[in-house]
Amino acid sequence: MISIRRARASDAPGIAAVHVATWRNTYATLLPETYLARLSVERLALQYERSIRMGVGVYVAARDSGLGFPLILGFATARPSRGQSLGDGEVETLYVADDWQNQGLGGQLLRASAKHLAGQGCRSVFIWVLHGNPAIFFYGRLGGKRISTGTTYVAGSAIPQVAYAWDPIETLLDVDA
């Protein structure tokens, strides 16, 4: 059985493994190969563990591995917006392992993040998506409105990105995931 729940510090290595695997697959044509090769599960695990301990809204899709520890299938991170005028809250990351995509986990993680943000008083939520991400249309299917474009820099490369928003946040909370 798969559960969507708040992440524990012990989930950090699994979260980092999903992060690295999805970036290497999804962004293989967008980001420099050397950058993707240098992604470190260990380094990212420390960052995610710190975020979890600091109270950042980190949610996981997990199932029992049968070996006494959970298997992390996907995750999302969310926090109140840090000065951007695109919305009150931001979903910073949302990744689902390749073998578990198109099964509703992404929508459930996005909704869990929105519920977390609504509980912190956020009335709207947004997410930035790299323009070449093949899952970009997923956000529109969940009712997100394309509200902005921009550029982010990864490993010295300028990457176009698109922001999707749900305003009010209830437009996401009410979507069937």
Secondary structure, DSSP 8 states (H G I E B T S, - for coil): -EEEEE--GGGHHHHHHHHHHHHHHHTTTTS-HHHHHH--HHHHHHHHHHHHHTT-EEEEEEEE-SSSSEEEEEEEEEEE-SS-TT-SEEEEEEEE-GGGTTSSHHHHHHHHHHHHHHHTT-S-EEEEEETT-TTHHHHHHTT-EEEEEEEEEETTEEEEEEEEEESSTHHHHTS--
